[in-house]
Amino acid sequence: SRTLQTASTRRNDPIADLIGSSVGSSSRVMAVQRALAEFGYGQIKPSGVIDAPTSVAIEKFESEHKLPATGRLSDRLLNELANMTGRPIE
């Protein structure tokens, strides 16, 4: 029953959905935050949480790389960041 409760909670909680997604794991978010900060997309603290400064930095990166500006993590964002940094974002 605990699994069902977690699933129903997540359906109503976009933050839990983001945290629970494979793209949005906190270690991956921190890697994205470090890459964006390293390449001048803002003063971002690697917290593992997509906060407002992180979302703004992602949107700026997406716009500059001709991606749809979502401010969210996506496989496409991770691929573009990996291409820019020359290393996988994990």
C-alpha positions as CSV (number, residue, x, y, z in Angstrom):
1,S,0.0,0.0,0.0
2,R,3.0,2.3,0.5
3,T,3.8,2.2,-3.2
4,L,0.3,3.1,-4.1
5,Q,0.3,6.0,-1.6
6,T,3.6,7.3,-3.1
7,A,2.3,7.0,-6.6
8,S,-0.9,8.9,-5.8
9,T,1.1,11.6,-4.0
10,R,3.4,12.1,-6.9
11,R,0.5,12.5,-9.3
12,N,-0.5,15.6,-7.4
13,D,3.0,16.9,-6.8
14,P,5.0,18.3,-9.7
15,I,8.1,18.7,-7.6
16,A,8.0,15.0,-6.5
17,D,7.5,14.1,-10.2
18,L,10.6,16.1,-11.1
19,I,12.7,14.7,-8.2
20,G,11.4,11.2,-9.0
21,S,12.2,11.3,-12.7
22,S,15.4,9.7,-14.0
23,V,16.5,13.1,-15.5
24,G,15.9,15.0,-12.3
25,S,17.9,13.0,-9.8
26,S,19.6,15.3,-7.3
27,S,23.2,14.2,-8.3
28,R,22.3,14.9,-12.0
29,V,20.8,18.2,-11.1
30,M,24.0,19.1,-9.2
31,A,26.1,18.1,-12.2
32,V,24.0,20.3,-14.4
33,Q,24.3,23.2,-11.9
34,R,28.1,22.8,-11.8
35,A,28.3,22.8,-15.6
36,L,26.1,25.8,-16.0
37,A,28.0,27.8,-13.3
38,E,31.4,26.7,-14.8
39,F,30.4,28.0,-18.2
40,G,29.0,31.4,-17.0
41,Y,25.3,30.8,-16.9
42,G,24.8,32.3,-13.5
43,Q,26.0,32.0,-9.9
44,I,24.3,28.7,-9.1
45,K,24.9,26.7,-6.0
46,P,25.0,23.0,-6.7
47,S,22.1,22.1,-4.4
48,G,20.6,19.2,-6.3
49,V,17.3,21.1,-6.4
50,I,16.0,23.1,-9.5
51,D,15.5,26.5,-7.8
52,A,14.8,29.8,-9.6
53,P,18.4,30.6,-10.4
54,T,18.9,27.2,-11.9
55,S,15.8,27.4,-13.9
56,V,16.8,30.8,-15.3
57,A,20.3,29.4,-16.2
58,I,18.8,26.4,-18.0
59,E,16.5,28.8,-20.0
60,K,19.5,31.0,-20.9
61,F,21.5,27.9,-22.0
62,E,18.5,26.5,-23.9
63,S,17.9,29.9,-25.7
64,E,21.6,30.2,-26.7
65,H,21.6,26.6,-28.0
66,K,18.4,27.0,-30.0
67,L,16.5,24.6,-27.7
68,P,12.9,25.2,-26.5
69,A,13.3,27.4,-23.3
70,T,11.7,25.2,-20.6
71,G,13.9,25.9,-17.6
72,R,13.7,22.2,-16.8
73,L,16.0,19.2,-17.1
74,S,15.6,17.1,-20.2
75,D,17.6,14.5,-22.1
76,R,18.2,17.1,-24.8
77,L,19.6,19.6,-22.3
78,L,21.9,16.9,-20.8
79,N,23.1,16.0,-24.3
80,E,23.8,19.7,-25.2
81,L,25.6,20.3,-21.9
82,A,27.7,17.2,-22.5
83,N,28.7,18.4,-25.9
84,M,29.6,21.8,-24.6
85,T,31.6,20.5,-21.6
86,G,33.1,17.5,-23.4
87,R,32.1,15.1,-20.7
88,P,28.9,13.3,-19.7
89,I,26.6,15.0,-17.3
90,E,26.0,12.5,-14.5
